[in-house]
Amino acid sequence: MSRLFRVKPMSMLSQEAGEQGEHTLKRSLGALNLITLGIGAIIGAGIFVLTGQAAALYAGPAVSLSFVLAGIVCAFAGLCYAEFASIIPIAGSAYTYGYATLGELVAWIIGWDLGLEYGFGAATVASGWSGYFTALLAQMHIYIPPQLTATPGTPLVFYQDQWMPVASLPMGVVATGLQHATGLFNLVAILVVLAITTVLVIGIKESANLNSVIVVVKLGIVGIFIVIGGYFLIRHPDLAFRNWHPFIPPSDGHGNFGLNGIALGAASVFFAYIGFDAVSTAAQEAKNPQKDMPIGILGSLAVCTVLYIIVSTILTGLKNYKELDVAAPVALGIKVTGIGWGELLVNIGAVFGLGTVMLVMLLGQSRVFFSMSKDGLLPKWASTIHPKFRTPWISTIAVGAVVAIMPGFLPIDQLSKLVNIGTLLAFTIVCAGVWVLRVRHPDLPRPFKTPFVPFVPIMGIITAVFLMTRLPAITWEVLIGWLLVGLVIYFGYSRKHSKVQAIPVAKEAD
């Protein structure tokens, strides 16, 4: 039994981190690239959708405090990720950190679990991207055959100059009399995943540069909303006063609003932060990981937290929170200013935003599989490096192909919360791992040290587990089923081929 929890020696990790040559990943990312990778993963549809929903349903104008609370929760995990990334600058993220501290079985579980976060996450985002992209084209009067924009059997109607699922029609609007179509498969989602996969195969530097350009564009769009909305509120302070009063609405008797509503809002908007952990998967491709990885992880988290707080404050000032439970609350808010192109702005922002989320998630998934393959837990092809591009090209193509199929043919919207439970489990493992490593290796050089250990990791564990208990039962059922499949693979293949299991007991200690 003890062999199942054999840790990967720090000496082996240090040796892998120092490897060079054509068969290793190319170190070409600086601190700015890493920060934009994090921003690219975090700022997606969340800033355009979740803000309004959390305000309308849970927290009112105090949704800005919900973002503060969610940012603090993520900061606990972010500080732990930063320490690990500076000590162990190789690909693999939570999988590698778990292997170094909690043992092989835990590492396998978290590595397999990350498939839920990155794989299902990228597939879900691709499905959402398809909807925003087709809506953006429709505003330009360009129409893709509706049968190629939805999963098989999805009923579609032509309403207000665009095709949409019948389920998305506004309340009170009936489908009778509207032009109908039925989805065959979501070709748009398939093509965007394949396009991003191609970019990732060509090179990490090229992928990061593309991501940086897109991040600048979508930050510009968010900035336009902040400038226009903020200037309007300065000129109309009476509107802001009416909409912000009361700032913390009284409880409705069902746990919503009031102080508890702020906590519920934080649980809701927490999922807008998912993605900063993906920065750590690029540790083996950073030029100076000991210095730049903590900057990338904590910097992207800080920038996005500030933007979320500002946007939510301005949005609830422009529009009464009770009216913000709509698909595009930011567009609704900017219309108050008299700017008529709000919907176009949101669609452009969402297309760019979701595009970079997919890029970072697909990058993260292939890098986790790369690390698991290097350790012998997955077949060797998953860690094969392209001699020219210096990327794990076979792993990237395999992940991209599977992810492309999912949104093309499967109605995966109900499985999107699997992304959340996978992330929270990873947070728990990383926070526990930092604490364990401090006990086992107190003198290990740490370029970045998590402050207030064990308080910070303990709080990270408690808050992550608490949010996991807030998720629907279906997410736990699928997680357990997914992990059981993973355990069959581990005991059937991985344990027999594990490089750590092959190390003689006498040489296992560092």
C-alpha positions in Angstrom: 0.0 0.0 0.0 2.8 2.4 0.9 4.1 2.1 -2.7 1.0 3.8 -4.0 2.0 6.9 -2.1 5.6 7.1 -3.1 6.5 10.7 -3.8 8.6 11.8 -6.8 12.0 12.8 -5.4 12.9 16.5 -5.5 16.2 15.5 -7.1 14.4 14.0 -10.1 12.2 17.1 -10.4 15.2 19.4 -10.3 16.9 17.3 -13.0 13.8 17.5 -15.3 13.6 21.3 -14.7 17.2 21.7 -16.0 16.8 19.5 -19.1 17.7 21.2 -22.4 17.7 20.2 -26.1 15.4 19.5 -28.9 13.5 16.9 -26.9 12.5 19.4 -24.2 9.9 22.2 -24.1 11.2 25.5 -25.3 11.7 28.2 -22.6 10.5 31.3 -24.3 7.8 33.0 -22.0 8.5 36.0 -20.0 6.6 37.5 -17.0 4.3 39.5 -19.4 3.4 36.4 -21.4 2.5 34.6 -18.2 0.4 37.4 -16.9 -1.5 37.6 -20.2 -1.9 33.8 -20.2 -3.7 34.1 -16.9 -5.8 37.1 -17.9 -6.7 35.2 -21.1 -7.9 32.3 -19.1 -9.8 34.3 -16.5 -11.6 37.0 -18.4 -14.1 35.3 -20.6 -17.9 35.4 -20.6 -17.8 35.7 -16.8 -17.3 39.4 -16.8 -20.1 39.9 -19.3 -22.6 37.5 -17.8 -22.0 36.3 -14.2 -21.7 39.9 -12.9 -25.4 40.7 -13.7 -26.7 37.3 -12.6 -25.0 37.4 -9.2 -26.2 41.0 -8.6 -29.8 40.2 -9.6 -30.1 36.9 -7.8 -27.9 37.1 -4.7 -26.0 40.2 -3.7 -27.5 43.4 -5.3 -25.0 46.3 -5.7 -22.8 44.5 -3.1 -21.8 42.1 -5.9 -18.6 44.0 -5.9 -18.0 42.8 -2.4 -18.7 39.2 -3.7 -15.9 39.7 -6.2 -13.6 40.8 -3.3 -14.5 37.7 -1.3 -14.0 35.4 -4.3 -10.7 37.0 -5.0 -9.5 36.4 -1.5 -10.5 32.7 -1.7 -8.6 32.4 -5.0 -5.6 34.3 -3.5 -5.2 31.5 -0.9 -4.8 29.0 -3.6 -2.8 31.4 -5.8 -0.2 32.0 -3.2 0.3 28.2 -2.8 0.5 27.7 -6.6 3.1 30.5 -6.7 5.4 28.8 -4.2 5.2 25.4 -6.0 5.8 27.0 -9.4 8.9 28.7 -8.1 10.2 25.5 -6.5 9.2 23.0 -9.2 9.3 24.9 -12.5 8.1 22.0 -14.8 4.9 21.4 -16.6 2.1 19.6 -14.8 0.6 22.1 -12.4 -1.3 20.5 -9.5 -0.4 17.0 -10.8 3.3 17.6 -10.4 2.9 19.3 -7.0 0.8 16.5 -5.7 3.4 13.9 -6.9 6.2 15.7 -5.0 4.3 15.9 -1.7 1.3 13.5 -1.4 2.4 10.6 -3.5 1.8 8.9 -6.9 -1.9 7.8 -6.4 -2.9 11.3 -5.3 -0.9 12.7 -8.2 -2.7 10.4 -10.7 -6.1 11.3 -9.3 -5.5 15.0 -9.6 -3.9 14.7 -13.0 -6.9 12.7 -14.3 -9.2 15.1 -12.5 -7.6 18.0 -14.4 -9.1 16.5 -17.5 -12.5 17.6 -16.1 -11.2 21.2 -15.6 -9.4 21.7 -18.9 -11.0 19.2 -21.2 -14.7 19.7 -20.3 -13.9 23.4 -19.8 -12.5 23.9 -23.3 -15.4 22.0 -24.8 -18.0 24.0 -22.9 -16.3 27.3 -23.8 -16.2 26.2 -27.5 -19.9 25.7 -27.4 -20.5 29.2 -25.9 -18.0 30.7 -28.4 -20.0 29.3 -31.2 -23.2 31.0 -30.0 -21.5 34.4 -29.6 -19.7 34.1 -33.0 -22.8 33.3 -34.9 -24.6 36.1 -33.2 -21.8 38.5 -34.1 -22.0 37.4 -37.8 -25.7 37.8 -37.7 -25.3 41.5 -36.7 -23.3 41.8 -39.9 -26.1 39.9 -41.8 -23.8 36.9 -42.4 -25.6 33.6 -41.7 -24.1 30.2 -41.2 -26.5 27.3 -42.0 -28.2 26.9 -38.6 -28.0 23.1 -38.9 -24.2 23.5 -38.5 -24.3 25.7 -35.3 -26.0 23.4 -32.8 -25.8 19.8 -31.5 -27.9 17.0 -33.0 -31.7 17.5 -32.5 -31.5 21.0 -31.1 -34.6 22.9 -32.2 -33.7 26.4 -33.6 -35.8 29.4 -34.6 -35.1 32.6 -36.5 -35.9 35.5 -34.2 -34.8 39.1 -34.4 -32.6 38.5 -37.4 -30.6 35.6 -35.9 -30.9 31.9 -35.4 -31.1 30.8 -31.7 -32.2 27.7 -29.7 -35.9 27.6 -28.9 -35.0 27.4 -25.2 -33.2 30.8 -25.5 -36.3 32.7 -26.6 -37.3 35.5 -24.2 -40.1 34.9 -21.9 -43.5 35.4 -23.5 -42.2 34.8 -27.0 -43.7 31.6 -28.7 -42.0 29.7 -31.5 -45.2 29.3 -33.5 -44.9 31.2 -36.8 -41.2 31.5 -36.7 -38.8 29.9 -39.2 -37.6 26.6 -37.8 -34.5 24.4 -38.2 -32.9 21.4 -36.4 -29.2 21.1 -35.4 -27.1 18.4 -37.1 -23.7 19.1 -35.4 -21.9 22.2 -34.2 -19.3 22.7 -37.0 -18.4 26.2 -35.7 -17.3 24.8 -32.3 -15.4 21.9 -34.0 -13.5 24.3 -36.3 -12.5 26.8 -33.6 -11.0 24.0 -31.4 -9.1 22.6 -34.4 -7.8 26.1 -35.3 -6.6 26.8 -31.7 -5.0 23.3 -31.6 -3.1 24.1 -34.8 -1.8 27.3 -33.2 -0.7 25.4 -30.1 1.2 22.8 -32.2 3.1 25.5 -34.1 4.7 26.9 -30.9 4.2 28.1 -27.4 5.7 31.5 -28.2 3.4 32.0 -31.1 0.4 30.9 -29.0 1.4 33.2 -26.2 1.9 36.2 -28.6 -1.5 35.5 -30.2 -3.0 35.3 -26.7 -1.4 38.6 -25.7 -2.8 40.4 -28.7 -6.3 39.1 -28.0 -6.0 40.0 -24.3 -5.1 43.6 -25.3 -8.2 43.7 -27.5 -10.6 42.4 -24.9 -9.1 44.5 -22.1 -9.6 47.4 -24.4 -13.3 46.5 -24.7 -13.7 46.2 -21.0 -11.8 49.5 -20.6 -14.2 51.2 -23.1 -17.2 50.1 -20.9 -15.4 51.4 -17.7 -14.6 54.8 -19.3 -18.1 55.3 -20.9 -20.0 54.0 -17.9 -17.9 55.7 -15.3 -18.1 59.1 -17.1 -21.9 58.8 -17.4 -22.2 58.1 -13.7 -20.0 61.0 -12.8 -22.4 63.2 -14.9 -25.5 61.6 -13.4 -24.7 60.9 -9.7 -28.4 60.8 -8.9 -28.8 57.7 -11.0 -25.9 56.0 -9.3 -27.3 56.9 -5.9 -30.7 55.4 -6.7 -29.3 52.2 -8.1 -26.7 51.7 -5.3 -29.2 52.3 -2.5 -29.4 50.1 -0.5 -25.9 48.9 -1.3 -26.6 45.7 0.6 -30.3 44.8 0.1 -32.1 43.3 3.0 -32.4 39.5 3.1 -35.4 38.1 1.2 -35.9 35.4 3.9 -34.5 32.7 1.6 -30.8 33.3 2.2 -30.4 35.7 -0.7 -29.2 39.3 -0.3 -28.0 40.7 3.0 -24.6 39.5 4.2 -25.3 35.9 3.3 -26.2 37.1 -0.2 -22.6 38.4 -0.6 -21.3 34.9 0.2 -23.7 33.3 -2.2 -22.6 35.8 -4.8 -19.0 34.9 -4.2 -19.8 31.2 -4.7 -21.5 32.2 -8.0 -18.8 34.5 -9.4 -15.9 32.4 -8.1 -16.2 30.5 -11.4 -15.3 33.6 -13.3 -11.8 33.3 -11.8 -11.1 29.8 -13.0 -8.0 29.7 -15.2 -5.2 31.4 -13.2 -4.0 28.0 -12.2 -3.5 27.1 -15.8 -0.5 29.5 -15.8 1.5 27.0 -13.8 1.2 24.4 -16.6 3.5 26.6 -18.6 6.3 26.6 -16.0 8.6 24.5 -18.1 8.3 27.0 -20.9 9.1 30.1 -18.8 12.5 31.8 -19.3 12.9 32.5 -15.6 10.3 30.4 -13.8 11.5 31.0 -10.3 10.9 34.7 -10.6 8.3 35.0 -13.4 5.8 32.2 -12.4 4.7 33.9 -9.1 4.4 37.2 -11.0 2.3 35.5 -13.7 -0.1 33.7 -11.3 -0.6 36.5 -8.8 -0.4 39.3 -11.3 -3.1 37.9 -13.5 -5.3 37.2 -10.5 -4.8 40.8 -9.1 -5.6 42.5 -12.5 -8.7 40.5 -13.1 -10.0 41.0 -9.5 -9.7 44.8 -9.9 -11.4 44.7 -13.3 -14.3 42.6 -11.9 -14.8 44.9 -9.0 -14.8 48.1 -11.2 -17.1 46.6 -13.9 -19.6 45.3 -11.3 -19.7 48.6 -9.5 -20.3 50.6 -12.6 -22.9 48.1 -14.0 -25.0 48.2 -10.8 -24.8 52.0 -10.9 -26.1 52.2 -14.5 -28.9 49.7 -14.1 -31.0 48.6 -11.1 -29.7 45.2 -10.0 -33.2 43.6 -10.2 -33.0 44.0 -14.0 -29.6 42.5 -14.6 -30.5 38.8 -14.8 -30.2 38.7 -18.6 -27.8 37.1 -21.0 -25.9 40.3 -21.7 -26.1 42.6 -18.7 -23.1 44.7 -19.8 -24.8 45.5 -23.1 -28.0 46.4 -21.1 -26.0 48.7 -18.9 -24.1 50.5 -21.6 -27.4 51.2 -23.4 -28.3 53.5 -20.5 -25.5 55.8 -21.7 -27.1 56.2 -25.1 -24.4 54.1 -26.8 -26.3 52.0 -29.3 -23.6 49.5 -30.1 -23.5 47.8 -26.7 -24.6 44.4 -27.9 -21.9 44.5 -30.6 -19.3 45.4 -28.0 -20.3 42.5 -25.8 -20.3 40.0 -28.6 -16.8 41.1 -29.8 -15.6 40.9 -26.2 -17.0 37.5 -25.6 -15.7 36.1 -28.9 -12.2 37.3 -28.1 -12.5 36.4 -24.4 -13.7 32.9 -24.9 -11.1 32.3 -27.6 -8.2 32.9 -25.2 -9.9 30.8 -22.5 -10.0 27.8 -24.9 -6.3 28.4 -25.9 -5.1 28.4 -22.3 -7.2 25.4 -21.3 -6.1 23.3 -24.3 -2.5 24.3 -23.5 -2.9 23.2 -19.9 -4.5 19.8 -20.7 -1.7 18.8 -23.1 1.0 19.9 -20.6 -0.5 17.9 -17.8 -0.6 14.8 -20.1 3.0 15.6 -21.1 4.1 15.5 -17.5 2.2 12.3 -16.8 3.7 10.6 -19.8 7.2 11.7 -18.8 6.6 9.9 -15.5 5.5 6.8 -17.3 1.9 7.0 -16.2 0.6 7.6 -19.7 2.0 6.2 -23.0 5.2 7.7 -24.4 3.6 9.3 -27.4 2.0 11.9 -25.0 5.4 13.4 -24.2 6.8 13.3 -27.8 8.3 16.7 -28.6 8.1 18.1 -32.2 11.8 18.6 -33.4 11.0 21.9 -35.0 8.2 23.5 -32.9 9.4 22.1 -29.6 5.8 21.4 -28.4 4.2 18.2 -27.3 2.5 18.0 -30.7 0.9 14.5 -30.5 -0.6 15.1 -27.1 -1.9 18.5 -28.2 -3.5 17.0 -31.4 -5.1 14.2 -29.4 -6.5 16.5 -26.8 -7.7 18.9 -29.5 -9.4 16.1 -31.4 -11.3 14.8 -28.4 -12.3 18.3 -27.2 -13.5 19.3 -30.7 -15.9 16.3 -30.9 -17.5 17.0 -27.6 -19.2 20.4 -28.3 -19.8 19.3 -31.9 -22.1 16.5 -31.0 -22.8 16.5 -27.3 -25.2 18.8 -25.3 -22.5 19.4 -22.7 -23.9 22.6 -21.2 -25.3 20.7 -18.2 -21.8 19.3 -17.5 -20.1 22.7 -17.4 -20.0 22.6 -13.6 -17.6 19.7 -13.8 -15.0 22.4 -14.6 -15.6 23.9 -11.2 -15.4 20.7 -9.1 -12.2 19.7 -11.0 -10.6 23.1 -10.2 -11.6 23.1 -6.6 -10.2 19.6 -6.1 -7.0 20.8 -7.6 -6.9 23.8 -5.3 -7.4 21.5 -2.3 -4.5 19.3 -3.3 -2.1 22.2 -4.0 -2.9 23.9 -0.7 -2.4 20.6 1.2 0.9 20.0 -0.7 2.5 23.3 0.2 1.8 22.6 3.9 3.2 19.0 3.6 6.3 20.2 1.7 7.1 22.8 4.4 7.0 20.0 7.0 9.1 17.5 5.0 11.6 19.9 3.4 11.7 23.0 5.6 15.2 24.0 4.3 14.3 23.6 0.6 15.2 26.8 -1.3 12.0 28.7 -2.0 12.3 31.7 -4.5 8.7 32.6 -3.5 7.3 31.7 -0.1 3.6 31.5 0.7 3.1 33.8 3.7 1.5 32.7 7.0 1.9 28.9 6.6 -0.1 26.9 7.7 -2.9 29.5 7.9 -3.0 30.3 4.2 -3.1 26.7 2.9 -5.6 25.6 5.6 -7.9 28.5 4.6 -7.4 27.5 1.0 -8.5 23.9 1.7 -11.5 25.0 3.8 -12.8 27.5 1.3 -12.3 25.2 -1.7 -14.0 22.2 0.1 -16.9 24.5 1.2 -17.5 25.7 -2.4 -17.4 22.0 -3.6 -20.2 21.3 -1.2 -22.3 24.0 -2.9 -22.2 22.2 -6.3 -25.0 20.0 -7.6 -25.0 16.3 -6.9 -24.6 15.5 -10.6 -21.1 17.0 -10.5 -20.1 14.7 -7.6 -21.6 11.6 -9.4 -19.7 12.3 -12.6 -16.5 13.1 -10.7 -16.6 9.8 -8.9 -17.4 7.9 -12.1 -14.6 9.7 -13.9 -12.1 8.9 -11.1 -13.1 5.2 -11.1 -12.3 5.0 -14.8 -9.0 6.7 -14.1 -8.2 4.2 -11.3 -8.8 1.3 -13.7 -6.2 2.9 -16.1 -3.8 3.5 -13.2 -3.8 0.0 -11.9 -4.0 -1.6 -15.4 -1.2 0.4 -17.0 0.3 3.4 -15.1 1.5 1.6 -12.0 3.4 -1.0 -14.1 5.2 1.7 -16.2 5.8 4.3 -13.4 9.4 5.5 -13.3 9.0 6.4 -9.6 7.8 2.8 -8.8 11.0 1.6 -10.5 13.3 3.5 -8.2 14.9 1.2 -5.6 13.7 1.9 -2.1 17.2 2.6 -0.9 17.6 5.4 -3.5 14.2 6.9 -3.1 15.1 9.5 -0.5 16.5 12.8 -1.8 
